[in-house]
Amino acid sequence: MSGHSKWHNIQKTKGAQDAKRAQAFTKIAREMIVAVKEGGSGDPANNSRLAAVVAKAKAANMPNDNIKRTIEKALGSGSTENSESVTYEGYGPAGVAVIVDAMTDNRKRTASDVRHYFDKYGGNMGAAGCVSWSFDRKGVIVIDNEDEDLNEDEVMEAALDAGAEDFEPDGAIFTVYTQPDDVAAVSEALSGKYRLLSAQVEMVPQNYITLTDEGDIKNMSKMLEMFEDNDDVQNVWHNWENG
């Protein structure tokens, strides 16, 4: 599988990401509540969508007590969370494909915000399906190798034995790919042996675009920043090969 560059993009703003941990936990909690309600169960064993979000939460170092409380909140009759999942697609500068996953209690507000970010930074929001055909939905687990000096063959064997489909070494990280419903089980098997940097279901690009114009690079960076700062936006997937 060709290079999956999302983690490299995250690494470059790791300090900023660390500063937004509370916001990240809030977004994961919202995703967890919707997964419980839409999946009809608070048991990850019976709700594959919830299992995937729990795996994501654990890889993000969300405390187990927080995870438990969030699931209990979702199951409680007094829960007022009424967000729903919605996905927007469009193009960034120079035709970069962008998918925005959101959780919102007001579709009109969120759609307006997303469209504004696309328009302001040289892109445009398109119709459903306009770019998603060029992405594959996969479970993606990123293993830290920066300070570990892990044995590549051993990690690959462990990943494949756990049920992974593909394995990609890349210096400081190893990326493991699974079927979407398998990401929780595979990450659980690997988390006892290795430090996981992330574990979640992602939209993985089939091909990548490299931006060469400084204006395009600046606009694309700012667009992504605006998306990620928006409380309704859960994830942003794109095929920009950043450095």
N, C-alpha and C positions, 0 to 999 in steps of 0.2 A: 504494500500500500504506500502511495506517495506520502511525502512528509506532512504530518499533521501539525500545523503551526500554531494552533490556538494557545498552547501552554507557553510557547516562546513569547507570544504577545503579552500574556499575563505576567510573566517573569519581569518584563521591563517596567511594570508599574506595581511591583510587589509591595513596595512601601505604601503606596496609595491604597492597595487592596487591603493590607493589614489594618489601615486606619478605618476602613469601612466594614470591619468584621460584624459590628452590630447590625448594620444595614443588610449584610449578606445573610445573617441568621434570620432576620425578619422575613426576607424573601423566601428562604428555604422553608420557614415555618408556614408561610402562606401556601406555598406549593404543597406542603405536607397535608394541610387541612383540606385543600381541594382534592388531593389524591384520595384521602379517606372518604370524602363525600361522594366523589364520582366513582370510586372503586367499590364502594359499598361495604368496606371492612377496615377495621383498625389493626388487623393482623397482617403484617407484611407477607406471611406465608400464604395468605389467601388473596393478596392484593399486590400484583406485580408492580403496578405503578407506585404504590406506597413503598415497596421494597427498594425500588430504584432511588426514590427521594431520600430514604433513610441512609442508603449507601452514600449518597451525595453529602448528606449532613455529617456523617461520621468522618468522611475524608476531609471535610472542612473544619474538623475538630469541634463540632457542635456538641456540647455536653449531653450525655445520655439522659440526664434528668430533663433537659430542655426538650429532647425528642419525645420522651414519655409524656410530658405535660402537654405538648402540642397535639399529640394523638388523642389524649384524653379530652382536650378542649374540642377537638373536631367531633368526637363522639358525643359530647355533652349536648343536652337539649337546649342549653342556653347559649350555644355558640351563635354569634351574630355574623360570622364570616360568610359573605355572600359573593365572593369573587368567582369569576369563571375564567377558563383558559381561552385565549385568543391569540392567533398568529398573524403577523403582517409580513409581507414580502416586498422587496423592492431592489433598487440599484443605487449604489454609492457612486462616487466619482469614478470616471473611466469604466463604468459598467461592472464594478465590483458587486457580486451577488450578496444580498443581505437578508437574513431571516430574523425577525424579532418575535420572541415568545413573551407573552405578557399574561398577568393575572389581574383582572380589573373588576370593579363593581360599577364601572361607568364606561361602557364601550365608546361612547361619543367622545368623552374627554381623552381617553387613551389614544384613539385613532387620530384625533386632532394633534396631540403631542407628537406622535410618531411621524405623521405626515409633515409636520413642521420641521422636525430634525432632518428628514430626508431632503426637503426643499431648501432649507437654509444652507446646507453644506454640499450642494452640487449633485444631489441625487434625486430620485423620485420614487414614491411608493407605487407599487404595481398591484395587479390583481392576484388573488389567491392562486398559487401554483406557478407563478411566473418564473421563480428561480428554484423552488424546492425540488424540481425534477433533477437538478444537477447536484443534489446532496444525497447522502445515504444516512439513514437513521441507525446509529450504532451505540452500543455501550462502550465508553472510553474510560480507561483507568490509567492514570499517570503515576509511575513509581519513581521516587527520588533516588538518583544515583550520584548526585553531586559530591557528597562526602562519604559515600558508602563503598565505592569501588566494588560493586557487586559483580558476580560472575554471570556474564550474559547468557551462557548456555543454561545455567541452573535456573535463572529467572524465567527464561523462555519455557523450559520444561515444566516449571511449577505453574506457569500461567496456562499452558496448554492442558496440563493434567487437571486444572481447576475448571476447564470448560471454555477457555478463550479460543477465538477463531484465528486471531492474527497477533503478531508481536513485532514491534518496531523499536530497535535500539537507536538512541540518538544522544550519545555522550552523557550529559548530565541527567537525562531522563530515559525511562523505558515506557513506551506506550503500548497498552494491551487493549485489543478490540474484542468485543463480544456481541452476541445478539442482544437487543435491547432488554429483553426479559431476563437475561443471564447476568447482567452487570452486578446485581446485588450479591448473588452467590459467589461469583468469581472474586469480587472485591473482598468479601468476607474471608475467603480462603487465603487471599494474598496479604490481607492486613496484619495477620499474625506474624508474618515473616518479613515484610517490607514496609517502609514508610510511604503511604499513598498521598500524593499531592492533590489528586481529584479523582472522583469516581461518579460518573453520571451518564445519562443518555444524551448524546449530542447529534447534531446534524453535521456530518463530516463531508466537506467538499470533494467532488470527484476530480476537480482541477483547480488551479490557483492562478491569481492575477498578481503581477508585480507592478506597483505604481512607481513611475520614474519622475513625474512632475512634482516639484516641491509643494505646489499649491494643492494638488490632489491629495498628497500625503497628509498635509496639515488638515484639510477638510475631512478626510476619512477618519483621522485620529480624533478630531473634535466631535464628529458625528457619533462615533462609538462611545466617547466619554459622556455625551448627552444621553444616549440610550441607557447606559449603565447607571447613570445618576438618577434616572427616573424610577420612582418607587414602584410603578406598575410593571416595569420591564424585568422579567426573570432572567432571560438569556438572550444573547445576540450571537448569531452564527454568520460567518462570512467567509469568502474565499480570497481574502487579501493575504498574500504572502508577505508578511512584514519582516524584512531583514533576514 
